[in-house]
Amino acid sequence: MNKATQIPTVWKMRVHATGGTKEPEQIYPFLRKHGLLGIGWGLERSPIDEEDAIKLAKKAYSKKQPHGVGNVKRFVKDMQIGDLVWIRYKSLFVLYQIVSYWEYKHGEDWETYDIRFTRKANIIYETSEPPLGPIFSALLGRQQTIARFQKHKELITAYSLWLCKKYSEGNCPPPSVINLHTTRLLDLFPPEELEDIIAMFLQTEQGLVLIPSSRTHANNTADYEYILVNKQGIPFYVQVKTTGTCVQAEHNQQNWVLFSRDNYPQMRKRCKNANVIDPNIIEKYIWDNEKLMPTKMRALMHLFNELKSEP
């Protein structure tokens, strides 16, 4: 919890302790059964308070496993009641809210599972589809035991608060407390989702057909995202860029389709040999075809509406 703004911190945790006798994949079901989140990093004795816990962790781990000190500090000191935590367990993504102070555990069960520090936590939301798409999935797949989100922090925080407000009776502020600096839906979509939307638009509105294998082309990876063809077999090469570049379209004779969320006027002026798609057309296409959109995109649409409706 950010004490200055009272905005919950959104964490990601990897429940995968390895110091006990149980298999790592058995740990999360054990914690879930008890309504807890927890980490290992056992100490020589029970700590008196958070500062004592950090002191004992430094004594035990600062030389050989210094990251353990950071994990203990984040769990006992930085994490606060009301904070939100994302867990990935196999194909399941679960959002929790912390509801208690930390506790240091003793006993055979906790030693067996290598769980020593715990907090009570309520499940708010769970899904088998990566929230916000592949970027979110990757962020949860590569992480410390416990860490704050850094990349896409504002979007993930707003999305998590929206889920908390929608599915929980917990005390969560509205997502509008996060200033996403956006006035349009497209600004919420990660690059990978924009690529999918442009492909959907060109197929459903322009009558082109995507060549699936072109998305995994080994060469020209910086040149285009994928290729589509029309009924006459003529290929169209598609670039979806965050910048206003059109180098490939200017230097090649093929049919190019370009899209840039933020640089449409410049690209339309500079990229004379390409069909440059107006972002306003894509924005309208998304809203007009909500039922066609994947679940994660519809979630962002609902979040956007929530942000617009709140003062």
Beta strands, then each sheet from edge to edge (+ up, - down):
strand 1: 10-13
strand 2: 36-39
strand 3: 84-89
strand 4: 92-98
strand 5: 103-104
strand 6: 117-127
strand 7: 146-148
strand 8: 209-210
strand 9: 226-229
strand 10: 235-241
strand 11: 255-260
strand 12: 274-276
sheet 1: 2+ 6- 4+ 3- 1- 7+
sheet 2: 2+ 6- 5+
sheet 3: 8+ 9- 10+ 11+ 12+
end
